[in-house]
């Protein structure tokens, strides 16, 4: 049974686009990347999965339970960080663990404090004295402390420095290895490339790609640079027909190819090449083909999205901490 399953999931707001005919399957132990530009429908899908919104049509289940009718039951086993984390200004890590533990009916103190140490958080520092990144880490600690069966993270690396992004990645891999599932939303393929098993790309509320990282790499272009003894030699070499010439500069020939590099190395063996370097598959380039076309069609989508909001909020109910 899939941990997350949707069939023709659709949400519309009158004439405004939400998500349209979304079909997803996410298995136990999988780290699943949900990618798309801001405003593409990532947060709407997540809110449907967690029962914060009711679908206009279609269905969605989490751990076999209907996301709308059984939302309360689902939330017991979910750790969630919203894309617009808001916390009481007086809150500390220690107090947050106490409150969320009471809401969940379990003692989260020891596990939460270990996570706080890994994320280098001061347990008694109030939120109003924290940077944006540290506020994000408080939300992550409260979401992960109970080791949920399903972790749902909506652009969770916002504000985190590279070291803390690595720490988060380590925590998520540990959970996945233990059979837990991670649903990871992002607008950057690069940040999930080393983390996720499979990715789906959403554009204009629809899934346009749903593939393993391995298959995506097979389709992603890579750049190779052949170095010759002189510019004269480089200018006279005929590039292989399976590669596209990007440039000839001095004694170098730069080409782009897709898929395996075996044919290129075979071609290079018959050429007067002094050196050959072949880059990794450029997944970011592949993703940007969807991103750029989406931005041209909707130039204001990013500025109008609610997915970039983050800050301190004085008037959020305590119960919202469970969602953060």
Order of alpha helices (4+ residues) and beta strands (2+ residues): beta-beta-beta-alpha-beta-beta-alpha-beta-beta-alpha-alpha-alpha-beta-alpha-beta-alpha-beta-beta-alpha-beta-alpha-beta-beta-alpha-beta-alpha-alpha-beta
